[in-house]
Amino acid sequence: MKLPRRQFLHLAASAAALPAVSRIAWAQAYPSRPVRMIVGFAAGGGTDITARLMGQWLSERLGQQFVIENRPGASGNIATEAVVRAPPDGYTLLVIASSVAINATLYDNLNFNFIRDIAPVAGVFRGPYVMLVNPSVPTTTVPELIAYAKANPRKLNMASPGTGTGPHIAGELFKMMAGVDMVHVPYRGAGPSLTNLIGGQVQVTFESTPASIGYIRAGTLRALAVTTTNRSEALPDIPTVAEFVPGYEASTWYGVCAPKATPAEIVEKLNREINAALADPKMKARLADLGGDVLAYLPADFGKLIADETEKWGNVIRVLNIKAE
């Protein structure tokens, strides 16, 4: 039977629309089982704290558990590769820190290209690192630390959550600009590095406010400065490094990504829910208390941030000639 042209076109259009309808229905039903949120660092660091805040919110909003899974090692690259290779179905997510923008240049043998292989979902927040010392270090200001380090070259050990992490590069940038020589000691996350800083095995670190602000307020660690150009509203009495080392600036940021081919409808749904969290007064207050400003970005805007930061820190790494240890 020959169909009238109008009826034929109507049926063809309906058939073409079926995949889109099924994708939308799939996204509306998502998630139908627990979702893994992979963190490339040990528990207790800024990335882990961010993941747990977002995981709890998403669990409550979407009715399925968002389970935090810590896979520390290689400055987050082990976790990133696991997510790159995961099925792109929205059930494996990656919680990232600014270290992903550093790793792209620092490591020349990665099995993935972050910008090519990962889909940005949403930014969460951005904030400073804090320059911290063990209270036994006889310095209370940045100029005093610079003078002490110059008088005692390679006597100060500078901890970081790992080679190539944001705190490591922030520290290396400070060493270069201040003209001091401190020994870098990498760990497998902020938790272990801060534990050893408190214990006195290392003397200095640069660490995110989420990971360190509790120790600062308790007086367990001494904060000398924050690394952003402006002072932190959460730590208003702490000066900036740039007040003593003109031109110095570094910051950290966190967000959520997914495997590249994850359906756009799922990415958009996660973006809406995360941005709803960032608009919630209680969540905003919690993030402000941790020293961060919210990044309520659309996926494309978050992708641009990642690309811009990759270029920026790539230039820094090349200038400082930093090598993966």
Sequence and secondary structure as in RCSB ss.txt:
>XXXX:A:sequence
MKLPRRQFLHLAASAAALPAVSRIAWAQAYPSRPVRMIVGFAAGGGTDITARLMGQWLSERLGQQFVIENRPGAS
GNIATEAVVRAPPDGYTLLVIASSVAINATLYDNLNFNFIRDIAPVAGVFRGPYVMLVNPSVPTTTVPELIAYAK
ANPRKLNMASPGTGTGPHIAGELFKMMAGVDMVHVPYRGAGPSLTNLIGGQVQVTFESTPASIGYIRAGTLRALA
VTTTNRSEALPDIPTVAEFVPGYEASTWYGVCAPKATPAEIVEKLNREINAALADPKMKARLADLGGDVLAYLPA
DFGKLIADETEKWGNVIRVLNIKAE
>XXXX:A:secstr
    HHHHHHHHHHHHHHHHHHHHHHHHH  SS EEEEESS TTSHHHHHHHHHHHHHHHHHSS EEEEE   GG
GHHHHHHHHTS SSSSEEEEEETHHHHHHHH S  SS HHHHEEEEEEEEEE EEEEE TTSS SSHHHHHHHHH
HSTT SEEEESSTTSHHHHHHHHHHHHHT   EEEE SSHHHHHHHHHHTSS EEEEEHHHHHHHHHHTSSEEEE
ESSSS  TTSTTS BGGGTSTT    EEEEEEEETTS HHHHHHHHHHHHHHHHSHHHHHHHHHTT EE    HH
HHHHHHHHHHHHHHHHHHHHT    
